[in-house]
Amino acid sequence: MGRRQLAELNLLDRFLFNEAMEDPENMKTVLDIIFEQDISLKSAPQSEKEVRTLPDNRQVRLDVYAWDEEENVYDTEAQKEDTKNLPKRSRFYQALLDCNLMEPGSIDFNALNNVFIITIAPFDIFGKGLYKYTFRMKCEEDESVRLEDGATRIFLNCHGTHPESVNPELIELLKYMEHSTNETARRCHSEKIQLLHQKVCQIRSSERVEAKFMKAWEEKEMERQKAFAEGENKGIKLGEEKLSKLIVKLTEVGRESDVIKAASDEKYREKLFEEFKVE
């Protein structure tokens, strides 16, 4: 399997997104554009932050985790593949964040921070053509009544068709995230995106980041080979190409824990083939 070059990655590729958003200025740029306001981050964002409720529970690695000066918490996810489970996954992420925000023994639920779960994708989850879908809890019987639980989930669609509903700068950002090229950047009027592109170019030309990218690819390749070995040892007769495609998709969406299980559990593997439409 050939390795993609660092220079070929776009901001929707998890590695480049995480690397770029570890820079507080880049993360601030993205949040400022999404929320159309000045957001001051309290500390440097964390990429691939591991979150779980108990040591033995399933771990989740958040793409980029950040706090602002007003103690709001942001989890921002770049999602290239439509796994058909993103709404419920966002619910799971929100629950995990809430569990980790409560101090042990605390009973004051009003102390919970406001949480924003942001998913950026090159497809329309809801099929309405919007660039931005924002969800907060409200009463079905009286929509003027808000639950005010401090939880917001936002789904951004790079392929929206209703530009009148959002700030043009957000559309430029989404286009740039999907195609993070010089050509796309030149078409952007936003100075913030121009500065973001300069930072992305610096990352792509960094020998340190190139070495980190190569190491990450090698680790995924070793995981892939390990999965094949596990499958062979258990007598699984499956075409290498099909399983390879599945493993690539699993690693792209951060589900490395499913790789070994996919190789050893035939029923679970078939379920994943169907979920990710691997043929």
C-alpha beads as a LAMMPS data file, in Angstrom:
LAMMPS data file: protein, C-alpha beads

279 atoms
278 bonds

1 atom types
1 bond types

-500.0 500.0 xlo xhi
-500.0 500.0 ylo yhi
-500.0 500.0 zlo zhi

Masses

1 110.0

Atoms # bond

1 1 1 0.000 0.000 0.000
2 1 1 1.516 3.304 -1.080
3 1 1 2.002 6.057 1.445
4 1 1 0.515 9.475 0.777
5 1 1 2.930 12.359 0.950
6 1 1 2.586 15.015 3.635
7 1 1 2.317 17.674 0.913
8 1 1 -0.768 15.882 -0.463
9 1 1 -2.766 16.103 2.756
10 1 1 -5.668 18.506 3.243
11 1 1 -6.966 19.858 6.545
12 1 1 -9.724 17.236 6.504
13 1 1 -7.004 14.587 6.785
14 1 1 -6.764 13.809 10.484
15 1 1 -2.965 14.022 10.709
16 1 1 -2.664 17.485 9.148
17 1 1 -5.746 18.772 10.960
18 1 1 -4.409 17.690 14.343
19 1 1 -0.941 19.030 13.611
20 1 1 -2.258 22.396 12.442
21 1 1 -4.807 22.831 15.238
22 1 1 -2.227 22.270 17.977
23 1 1 -1.183 25.830 17.127
24 1 1 -3.505 28.058 19.220
25 1 1 -3.624 30.699 16.477
26 1 1 -4.906 28.182 13.930
27 1 1 -7.469 26.754 16.330
28 1 1 -8.599 30.278 17.223
29 1 1 -8.953 31.111 13.507
30 1 1 -11.220 28.125 12.904
31 1 1 -13.369 28.773 15.989
32 1 1 -13.596 32.529 15.297
33 1 1 -14.943 31.824 11.811
34 1 1 -17.364 29.099 12.914
35 1 1 -18.842 31.175 15.745
36 1 1 -18.408 34.590 14.081
37 1 1 -16.855 36.085 17.204
38 1 1 -13.507 36.557 18.874
39 1 1 -12.666 33.496 20.969
40 1 1 -9.680 33.654 23.319
41 1 1 -8.229 30.256 24.107
42 1 1 -7.144 29.607 27.664
43 1 1 -4.366 27.162 26.767
44 1 1 -2.851 25.325 23.830
45 1 1 -5.268 22.870 22.164
46 1 1 -4.640 19.151 22.602
47 1 1 -4.813 16.765 19.661
48 1 1 -5.762 13.083 19.955
49 1 1 -6.737 13.553 23.594
50 1 1 -7.710 10.205 25.101
51 1 1 -11.017 10.235 26.963
52 1 1 -12.712 7.377 28.825
53 1 1 -14.893 7.039 31.907
54 1 1 -13.035 4.086 33.452
55 1 1 -9.662 2.447 32.645
56 1 1 -11.338 -0.658 31.195
57 1 1 -13.933 1.226 29.149
58 1 1 -13.599 1.970 25.462
59 1 1 -11.223 4.834 24.809
60 1 1 -12.001 7.693 22.456
61 1 1 -9.370 9.946 20.946
62 1 1 -10.714 13.419 20.308
63 1 1 -9.234 15.132 17.263
64 1 1 -8.692 18.551 18.854
65 1 1 -9.748 19.551 22.372
66 1 1 -9.648 23.192 23.483
67 1 1 -10.808 25.535 26.266
68 1 1 -11.485 29.241 26.004
69 1 1 -11.112 31.966 28.613
70 1 1 -14.789 31.658 29.550
71 1 1 -14.300 27.948 30.351
72 1 1 -16.177 26.736 27.273
73 1 1 -14.946 23.388 25.958
74 1 1 -14.581 22.596 22.246
75 1 1 -14.108 19.206 20.611
76 1 1 -13.471 19.686 16.890
77 1 1 -13.437 16.639 14.606
78 1 1 -12.378 16.353 10.955
79 1 1 -14.441 13.533 9.444
80 1 1 -13.699 12.430 5.875
81 1 1 -15.723 9.207 5.882
82 1 1 -19.497 9.022 6.293
83 1 1 -19.724 6.245 8.875
84 1 1 -23.513 6.646 9.140
85 1 1 -23.256 7.043 12.912
86 1 1 -22.040 10.599 13.413
87 1 1 -25.100 11.972 15.263
88 1 1 -24.929 9.204 17.878
89 1 1 -21.146 9.356 17.972
90 1 1 -21.409 13.055 18.817
91 1 1 -23.790 12.122 21.630
92 1 1 -21.241 9.613 22.952
93 1 1 -18.430 12.164 22.778
94 1 1 -20.551 14.708 24.633
95 1 1 -21.304 12.175 27.379
96 1 1 -17.627 11.307 27.774
97 1 1 -16.626 14.954 27.954
98 1 1 -19.277 15.632 30.593
99 1 1 -18.081 12.702 32.709
100 1 1 -14.525 13.997 32.621
101 1 1 -15.524 17.584 33.394
102 1 1 -17.099 16.688 36.733
103 1 1 -14.717 16.622 39.667
104 1 1 -14.761 13.326 41.632
105 1 1 -17.470 13.530 44.296
106 1 1 -18.986 16.703 42.841
107 1 1 -22.774 16.955 42.967
108 1 1 -23.100 20.463 41.515
109 1 1 -24.174 19.776 37.942
110 1 1 -24.437 23.488 37.283
111 1 1 -20.647 23.517 37.402
112 1 1 -20.532 21.630 34.105
113 1 1 -18.849 23.655 31.379
114 1 1 -20.590 24.590 28.168
115 1 1 -19.534 21.997 25.587
116 1 1 -19.386 22.345 21.805
117 1 1 -18.973 19.221 19.666
118 1 1 -18.008 20.290 16.123
119 1 1 -17.862 17.862 13.198
120 1 1 -16.466 19.055 9.846
121 1 1 -17.237 16.793 6.890
122 1 1 -17.169 16.839 3.056
123 1 1 -20.706 15.461 2.890
124 1 1 -24.203 16.424 4.014
125 1 1 -25.332 14.239 6.919
126 1 1 -28.873 15.621 6.906
127 1 1 -29.416 16.211 3.186
128 1 1 -30.818 19.740 3.478
129 1 1 -27.995 21.538 1.684
130 1 1 -26.954 23.634 4.684
131 1 1 -23.331 24.470 5.382
132 1 1 -23.976 24.536 9.117
133 1 1 -26.367 22.527 11.302
134 1 1 -26.513 23.623 14.954
135 1 1 -28.348 21.506 17.521
136 1 1 -29.443 22.505 21.022
137 1 1 -32.150 20.938 23.173
138 1 1 -35.611 22.533 23.075
139 1 1 -39.161 21.582 24.021
140 1 1 -41.241 19.926 21.290
141 1 1 -44.492 21.225 22.784
142 1 1 -43.241 24.811 22.972
143 1 1 -40.154 25.570 20.887
144 1 1 -39.585 28.832 22.746
145 1 1 -38.608 26.770 25.816
146 1 1 -34.922 25.859 25.780
147 1 1 -33.380 23.210 27.990
148 1 1 -30.251 25.358 28.511
149 1 1 -28.081 22.366 29.395
150 1 1 -24.963 23.985 27.919
151 1 1 -24.489 21.361 25.187
152 1 1 -24.224 22.318 21.511
153 1 1 -23.485 20.043 18.588
154 1 1 -22.517 21.545 15.243
155 1 1 -22.167 19.682 11.952
156 1 1 -20.392 21.555 9.142
157 1 1 -20.906 20.449 5.552
158 1 1 -18.252 21.429 2.979
159 1 1 -20.742 20.791 0.157
160 1 1 -23.544 23.106 1.214
161 1 1 -25.830 24.719 -1.367
162 1 1 -27.361 27.559 0.675
163 1 1 -24.680 30.261 0.988
164 1 1 -27.253 32.809 2.141
165 1 1 -27.574 31.032 5.499
166 1 1 -23.964 31.479 6.677
167 1 1 -21.079 33.938 6.685
168 1 1 -19.122 33.762 3.363
169 1 1 -15.925 33.368 5.406
170 1 1 -17.202 30.041 6.765
171 1 1 -17.802 28.783 3.219
172 1 1 -14.253 29.749 2.287
173 1 1 -12.927 27.932 5.343
174 1 1 -14.824 24.750 4.501
175 1 1 -13.642 24.810 0.893
176 1 1 -10.078 25.366 2.063
177 1 1 -10.247 22.535 4.574
178 1 1 -11.312 20.092 1.878
179 1 1 -8.788 21.368 -0.673
180 1 1 -5.918 22.995 1.236
181 1 1 -4.048 24.151 -1.851
182 1 1 -2.412 27.352 -3.048
183 1 1 -5.148 27.698 -5.667
184 1 1 -7.963 27.458 -3.122
185 1 1 -6.196 29.867 -0.775
186 1 1 -5.786 32.426 -3.582
187 1 1 -9.549 32.406 -4.130
188 1 1 -10.229 33.129 -0.445
189 1 1 -10.849 36.764 0.509
190 1 1 -10.437 36.059 4.224
191 1 1 -7.166 37.284 5.705
192 1 1 -7.561 34.713 8.470
193 1 1 -7.576 31.873 5.955
194 1 1 -4.560 33.363 4.175
195 1 1 -2.650 33.275 7.472
196 1 1 -3.898 29.739 8.140
197 1 1 -2.621 28.659 4.722
198 1 1 0.827 30.102 5.499
199 1 1 0.920 28.008 8.684
200 1 1 -0.204 24.893 6.786
201 1 1 2.566 25.424 4.219
202 1 1 5.105 25.698 7.036
203 1 1 3.864 22.425 8.521
204 1 1 4.128 20.645 5.184
205 1 1 7.716 21.811 4.713
206 1 1 8.818 20.863 8.246
207 1 1 11.285 17.970 8.469
208 1 1 10.113 17.309 12.027
209 1 1 6.496 16.954 10.936
210 1 1 7.517 14.838 7.948
211 1 1 9.325 12.441 10.299
212 1 1 6.282 12.363 12.601
213 1 1 4.003 11.666 9.641
214 1 1 6.227 8.837 8.444
215 1 1 6.286 7.309 11.914
216 1 1 2.481 7.518 12.154
217 1 1 2.141 5.822 8.764
218 1 1 4.593 3.101 9.762
219 1 1 2.657 2.461 12.968
220 1 1 -0.599 2.122 11.031
221 1 1 1.102 -0.164 8.531
222 1 1 2.392 -2.339 11.373
223 1 1 -1.128 -2.445 12.820
224 1 1 -2.446 -3.474 9.421
225 1 1 0.139 -6.231 9.093
226 1 1 -0.594 -7.394 12.627
227 1 1 -4.270 -7.620 11.773
228 1 1 -3.484 -9.723 8.717
229 1 1 -1.312 -12.001 10.832
230 1 1 -4.083 -12.350 13.418
231 1 1 -6.525 -13.216 10.687
232 1 1 -4.197 -15.763 9.110
233 1 1 -3.541 -17.433 12.456
234 1 1 -7.272 -17.846 12.990
235 1 1 -7.742 -19.376 9.567
236 1 1 -9.592 -16.418 8.088
237 1 1 -9.547 -16.678 4.316
238 1 1 -10.263 -13.195 3.167
239 1 1 -8.845 -11.186 0.286
240 1 1 -6.043 -8.941 1.514
241 1 1 -7.216 -6.027 -0.568
242 1 1 -10.705 -5.942 0.951
243 1 1 -9.460 -6.199 4.530
244 1 1 -6.784 -3.616 3.775
245 1 1 -9.429 -1.150 2.610
246 1 1 -11.415 -1.730 5.789
247 1 1 -8.374 -1.209 8.032
248 1 1 -7.508 2.038 6.258
249 1 1 -11.060 3.297 6.807
250 1 1 -11.006 2.254 10.463
251 1 1 -7.748 4.073 11.134
252 1 1 -8.920 7.161 9.248
253 1 1 -11.915 7.533 11.568
254 1 1 -9.961 6.762 14.734
255 1 1 -11.318 3.260 15.344
256 1 1 -7.981 1.466 15.724
257 1 1 -9.444 -0.660 18.516
258 1 1 -11.707 -2.330 15.927
259 1 1 -8.814 -3.419 13.680
260 1 1 -7.865 -6.614 15.524
261 1 1 -11.470 -7.477 16.196
262 1 1 -12.240 -7.095 12.496
263 1 1 -9.525 -9.603 11.666
264 1 1 -10.571 -12.193 14.228
265 1 1 -14.367 -11.906 14.390
266 1 1 -15.999 -12.820 11.095
267 1 1 -19.494 -11.560 11.982
268 1 1 -18.138 -8.271 13.284
269 1 1 -15.939 -7.919 10.199
270 1 1 -18.905 -8.439 7.878
271 1 1 -20.824 -5.810 9.846
272 1 1 -17.943 -3.360 9.341
273 1 1 -17.750 -4.183 5.638
274 1 1 -21.407 -3.215 5.349
275 1 1 -21.047 -0.138 7.563
276 1 1 -18.111 1.221 5.523
277 1 1 -19.403 -0.116 2.179
278 1 1 -16.192 -2.038 1.486
279 1 1 -16.370 -4.366 -1.511

Bonds

1 1 1 2
2 1 2 3
3 1 3 4
4 1 4 5
5 1 5 6
6 1 6 7
7 1 7 8
8 1 8 9
9 1 9 10
10 1 10 11
11 1 11 12
12 1 12 13
13 1 13 14
14 1 14 15
15 1 15 16
16 1 16 17
17 1 17 18
18 1 18 19
19 1 19 20
20 1 20 21
21 1 21 22
22 1 22 23
23 1 23 24
24 1 24 25
25 1 25 26
26 1 26 27
27 1 27 28
28 1 28 29
29 1 29 30
30 1 30 31
31 1 31 32
32 1 32 33
33 1 33 34
34 1 34 35
35 1 35 36
36 1 36 37
37 1 37 38
38 1 38 39
39 1 39 40
40 1 40 41
41 1 41 42
42 1 42 43
43 1 43 44
44 1 44 45
45 1 45 46
46 1 46 47
47 1 47 48
48 1 48 49
49 1 49 50
50 1 50 51
51 1 51 52
52 1 52 53
53 1 53 54
54 1 54 55
55 1 55 56
56 1 56 57
57 1 57 58
58 1 58 59
59 1 59 60
60 1 60 61
61 1 61 62
62 1 62 63
63 1 63 64
64 1 64 65
65 1 65 66
66 1 66 67
67 1 67 68
68 1 68 69
69 1 69 70
70 1 70 71
71 1 71 72
72 1 72 73
73 1 73 74
74 1 74 75
75 1 75 76
76 1 76 77
77 1 77 78
78 1 78 79
79 1 79 80
80 1 80 81
81 1 81 82
82 1 82 83
83 1 83 84
84 1 84 85
85 1 85 86
86 1 86 87
87 1 87 88
88 1 88 89
89 1 89 90
90 1 90 91
91 1 91 92
92 1 92 93
93 1 93 94
94 1 94 95
95 1 95 96
96 1 96 97
97 1 97 98
98 1 98 99
99 1 99 100
100 1 100 101
101 1 101 102
102 1 102 103
103 1 103 104
104 1 104 105
105 1 105 106
106 1 106 107
107 1 107 108
108 1 108 109
109 1 109 110
110 1 110 111
111 1 111 112
112 1 112 113
113 1 113 114
114 1 114 115
115 1 115 116
116 1 116 117
117 1 117 118
118 1 118 119
119 1 119 120
120 1 120 121
121 1 121 122
122 1 122 123
123 1 123 124
124 1 124 125
125 1 125 126
126 1 126 127
127 1 127 128
128 1 128 129
129 1 129 130
130 1 130 131
131 1 131 132
132 1 132 133
133 1 133 134
134 1 134 135
135 1 135 136
136 1 136 137
137 1 137 138
138 1 138 139
139 1 139 140
140 1 140 141
141 1 141 142
142 1 142 143
143 1 143 144
144 1 144 145
145 1 145 146
146 1 146 147
147 1 147 148
148 1 148 149
149 1 149 150
150 1 150 151
151 1 151 152
152 1 152 153
153 1 153 154
154 1 154 155
155 1 155 156
156 1 156 157
157 1 157 158
158 1 158 159
159 1 159 160
160 1 160 161
161 1 161 162
162 1 162 163
163 1 163 164
164 1 164 165
165 1 165 166
166 1 166 167
167 1 167 168
168 1 168 169
169 1 169 170
170 1 170 171
171 1 171 172
172 1 172 173
173 1 173 174
174 1 174 175
175 1 175 176
176 1 176 177
177 1 177 178
178 1 178 179
179 1 179 180
180 1 180 181
181 1 181 182
182 1 182 183
183 1 183 184
184 1 184 185
185 1 185 186
186 1 186 187
187 1 187 188
188 1 188 189
189 1 189 190
190 1 190 191
191 1 191 192
192 1 192 193
193 1 193 194
194 1 194 195
195 1 195 196
196 1 196 197
197 1 197 198
198 1 198 199
199 1 199 200
200 1 200 201
201 1 201 202
202 1 202 203
203 1 203 204
204 1 204 205
205 1 205 206
206 1 206 207
207 1 207 208
208 1 208 209
209 1 209 210
210 1 210 211
211 1 211 212
212 1 212 213
213 1 213 214
214 1 214 215
215 1 215 216
216 1 216 217
217 1 217 218
218 1 218 219
219 1 219 220
220 1 220 221
221 1 221 222
222 1 222 223
223 1 223 224
224 1 224 225
225 1 225 226
226 1 226 227
227 1 227 228
228 1 228 229
229 1 229 230
230 1 230 231
231 1 231 232
232 1 232 233
233 1 233 234
234 1 234 235
235 1 235 236
236 1 236 237
237 1 237 238
238 1 238 239
239 1 239 240
240 1 240 241
241 1 241 242
242 1 242 243
243 1 243 244
244 1 244 245
245 1 245 246
246 1 246 247
247 1 247 248
248 1 248 249
249 1 249 250
250 1 250 251
251 1 251 252
252 1 252 253
253 1 253 254
254 1 254 255
255 1 255 256
256 1 256 257
257 1 257 258
258 1 258 259
259 1 259 260
260 1 260 261
261 1 261 262
262 1 262 263
263 1 263 264
264 1 264 265
265 1 265 266
266 1 266 267
267 1 267 268
268 1 268 269
269 1 269 270
270 1 270 271
271 1 271 272
272 1 272 273
273 1 273 274
274 1 274 275
275 1 275 276
276 1 276 277
277 1 277 278
278 1 278 279
